[in-house]
């Protein structure tokens, strides 16, 4: 019974992560300008926004498919690490911009340490996925 409960918990946490990534992926297509602005200068903004949206949607889909969950969990961890430079750029831009609100500045800075738990969550999903 304990093993079954752990499997159910692993399914639930993978599904929640999939919903978060899927929602974020959709917003890349519905509101791309906000993402374009935080793409590091060395990358093409719209292409990077759309590619990351596709990646998020693909990973979200993989997380709900048990056979693909392990690989998708590792891919989610890599994606969360890869987008950290965009989050840094957003925080830096908002801190430097005189018209950004205090709330926006605080949220952008507080968002930075959130990447670590997201990476760890994705790693946990990958590690607890049943082996194909």
Secondary structure, DSSP 8 states (H G I E B T S, - for coil): -HHHHHHHHHHHHHHHHHHHHHHHHHHHHHSHHHHHTTS-TTS-HHHHHHHHHHHHHHHHHHHHSGGGHHHHHHHHHHHHHHTHHHHHHHHHHHHH-TTS-HHHHHHHHHHHTHHHHHHHHHHHHHHHS---
